[in-house]
Amino acid sequence: PPRARGAFTLRVVMDPPWSIDVRDEAALTLVVVLRGSGRLVADGRGTEMQPGDVAVVRGPQPYVVEHLEVDALPAAPAHLSVTSAVIGPDQSCTTPDGTDLHLAMAHGTHTWGNTADGTDSLLVATYPGTSEAGRLATEALPRVAHVPAGTGPGTALVDLLVHELTADQVGQSTVVDRLVDVVLVATVRAWLA
């Protein structure tokens, strides 16, 4: 079973246009759309996501998360032309030309993005290694497992995770890790069903 230990979990808040090139080499990542929309592009395939949708991305290969309507922008391919950030190993965060973005994009302890309260909001949690993600998740799932809203972990569970993530309380890291595990298991169950 999955067992997060200090999972890198944060709320991403963005105003369009935006695109995040994720090269963190994580074994597994959960992406939940909280507000707005987005698209996840892995191995040349795009998955459109709406509020409540959950995607599980199997790594360690890179992928892109971007604003859904980024194709409407003048330059193409969109995910290469409007990259807001590149996330590297150890969660380094830079512009495409290498300028550090950690301070510019931080909005509190567990909120990150190009604005404090943007049009698009995502919850992102990464399992850095396969031992934390669990064999079921790393072997049974495709590269991207997309679970539409209403069929996955449910808003109550995700809302609780977001609340714990944004409330600075004793034991926060442990509670967030366990909730990330529960969201992952609920998502895998829904995808397998």
C-alpha positions as CSV (number, residue, x, y, z in Angstrom):
1,P,0.0,0.0,0.0
2,P,1.1,3.6,-0.5
3,R,2.8,5.2,2.5
4,A,3.8,8.8,2.0
5,R,6.6,10.1,4.1
6,G,6.8,13.9,3.9
7,A,5.1,13.9,0.5
8,F,5.7,17.1,-1.4
9,T,2.1,18.4,-1.3
10,L,1.0,21.9,-2.2
11,R,-1.9,23.9,-3.7
12,V,-0.9,25.5,-7.0
13,V,-2.7,28.7,-7.9
14,M,-2.3,30.2,-11.4
15,D,-3.7,32.9,-13.6
16,P,-3.5,32.1,-17.3
17,P,-1.5,31.7,-19.4
18,W,0.6,29.2,-17.6
19,S,2.4,26.0,-18.2
20,I,4.5,23.9,-15.7
21,D,7.2,21.6,-17.1
22,V,7.6,18.9,-14.4
23,R,11.0,17.2,-14.5
24,D,11.1,16.2,-10.8
25,E,11.7,12.4,-11.5
26,A,9.0,11.5,-8.9
27,A,7.7,7.9,-8.9
28,L,4.1,9.0,-8.7
29,T,2.2,12.3,-8.7
30,L,-1.5,13.1,-7.8
31,V,-3.0,16.1,-9.6
32,V,-6.5,17.3,-8.5
33,V,-8.2,20.2,-10.2
34,L,-9.8,22.3,-7.4
35,R,-10.9,25.3,-9.5
36,G,-10.8,26.3,-13.2
37,S,-9.3,23.8,-15.6
38,G,-6.1,22.3,-16.9
39,R,-4.5,19.9,-19.2
40,L,-1.9,17.3,-18.4
41,V,0.5,16.4,-21.2
42,A,2.5,13.2,-20.9
43,D,4.3,11.4,-23.7
44,G,2.6,13.6,-26.3
45,R,-0.9,12.9,-25.1
46,G,-3.1,15.5,-23.5
47,T,-5.7,14.9,-20.8
48,E,-8.2,17.7,-20.2
49,M,-9.1,18.2,-16.6
50,Q,-12.1,20.0,-14.9
51,P,-12.9,20.7,-11.2
52,G,-13.0,17.5,-9.2
53,D,-11.0,15.5,-11.8
54,V,-8.0,13.6,-10.4
55,A,-5.0,12.3,-12.4
56,V,-2.3,9.9,-11.2
57,V,0.9,10.3,-13.2
58,R,3.5,7.5,-13.1
59,G,7.1,8.8,-13.4
60,P,9.9,9.3,-13.5
61,Q,9.5,10.7,-17.1
62,P,8.7,14.4,-17.4
63,Y,5.2,15.8,-18.1
64,V,3.5,19.2,-18.4
65,V,0.6,20.7,-16.6
66,E,-0.9,23.7,-18.4
67,H,-3.9,26.0,-18.7
68,L,-6.5,24.3,-20.7
69,E,-6.9,27.0,-23.3
70,V,-3.2,27.6,-23.8
71,D,-3.6,26.4,-27.4
72,A,-5.6,29.5,-28.2
73,L,-2.5,31.6,-27.5
74,P,-0.5,32.8,-30.6
75,A,2.7,30.7,-30.3
76,A,2.7,26.9,-30.6
77,P,3.4,24.3,-29.3
78,A,1.7,25.9,-26.3
79,H,3.4,23.9,-23.6
80,L,6.8,25.0,-24.8
81,S,6.0,28.7,-25.5
82,V,4.4,29.8,-22.2
83,T,6.3,27.8,-19.7
84,S,5.9,29.5,-16.4
85,A,8.1,27.2,-14.4
86,V,10.3,24.1,-14.7
87,I,10.2,21.8,-11.7
88,G,13.4,19.8,-11.4
89,P,14.7,17.1,-9.1
90,D,14.5,17.9,-5.4
91,Q,11.6,20.3,-6.3
92,S,13.8,23.0,-7.7
93,C,11.8,25.7,-9.4
94,T,13.1,27.8,-12.2
95,T,12.2,29.7,-15.3
96,P,13.0,27.9,-18.6
97,D,16.3,29.9,-18.7
98,G,17.3,28.8,-15.1
99,T,16.3,31.8,-13.0
100,D,15.2,30.6,-9.5
101,L,11.5,31.1,-8.8
102,H,11.0,29.7,-5.3
103,L,10.5,33.1,-3.6
104,A,8.6,34.7,-6.5
105,M,6.0,31.9,-6.7
106,A,5.6,31.1,-3.0
107,H,2.4,32.3,-1.3
108,G,2.6,30.8,2.1
109,T,3.9,27.5,3.3
110,H,1.9,25.2,1.0
111,T,0.6,27.5,-1.7
112,W,2.6,28.2,-4.9
113,G,1.8,29.9,-8.2
114,N,1.9,33.0,-10.3
115,T,-0.7,34.7,-8.1
116,A,-2.1,34.3,-4.6
117,D,-5.7,33.6,-5.7
118,G,-5.9,32.6,-9.4
119,T,-8.4,31.4,-11.9
120,D,-7.0,27.8,-11.9
121,S,-6.2,26.0,-8.7
122,L,-4.7,22.5,-8.4
123,L,-3.7,20.2,-5.6
124,V,-0.4,18.4,-6.3
125,A,1.2,15.6,-4.2
126,T,4.3,13.7,-5.2
127,Y,5.7,10.4,-4.0
128,P,9.4,10.7,-4.7
129,G,10.2,6.9,-4.7
130,T,8.4,3.7,-5.6
131,S,8.6,2.4,-2.0
132,E,6.4,5.3,-0.8
133,A,4.0,5.0,-3.8
134,G,3.4,1.3,-3.4
135,R,3.7,-1.5,-5.9
136,L,0.0,-1.4,-6.8
137,A,0.1,2.2,-7.9
138,T,3.4,2.0,-9.7
139,E,2.7,-1.3,-11.5
140,A,-1.0,-1.4,-12.1
141,L,-1.6,2.1,-13.5
142,P,-0.9,3.4,-16.9
143,R,1.4,6.5,-17.4
144,V,-1.6,8.7,-16.7
145,A,-4.8,7.5,-14.9
146,H,-7.5,10.1,-15.2
147,V,-10.5,9.8,-13.0
148,P,-13.3,12.3,-13.8
149,A,-15.1,14.3,-11.0
150,G,-17.9,12.3,-9.3
151,T,-16.1,9.0,-9.7
152,G,-13.0,9.5,-7.6
153,P,-12.2,10.3,-4.0
154,G,-14.9,12.9,-3.7
155,T,-14.9,16.6,-2.7
156,A,-15.2,16.0,1.1
157,L,-11.9,14.1,1.2
158,V,-10.1,16.5,-1.1
159,D,-11.5,19.5,0.9
160,L,-10.2,18.0,4.1
161,L,-6.8,17.5,2.5
162,V,-6.7,21.2,1.3
163,H,-7.8,22.3,4.8
164,E,-5.1,20.4,6.5
165,L,-2.5,21.6,3.9
166,T,-3.4,25.3,4.5
167,A,-3.8,25.1,8.3
168,D,-0.6,25.3,10.2
169,Q,-1.3,22.8,13.0
170,V,0.6,20.3,15.1
171,G,1.1,17.0,13.3
172,Q,0.2,18.6,9.9
173,S,2.8,16.7,7.9
174,T,1.6,13.3,9.3
175,V,-2.1,14.1,8.6
176,V,-1.4,15.4,5.1
177,D,0.6,12.3,4.3
178,R,-2.2,10.0,5.4
179,L,-4.8,12.0,3.5
180,V,-2.7,11.9,0.4
181,D,-2.5,8.1,0.8
182,V,-6.3,7.9,1.1
183,V,-6.9,10.1,-1.9
184,L,-4.4,7.9,-3.9
185,V,-6.1,4.7,-2.9
186,A,-9.6,6.1,-3.6
187,T,-8.4,7.3,-7.0
188,V,-6.8,3.9,-7.9
189,R,-10.0,2.1,-6.8
190,A,-12.1,4.4,-9.0
191,W,-9.8,4.0,-12.0
192,L,-9.8,0.2,-11.6
193,A,-13.6,0.1,-11.4
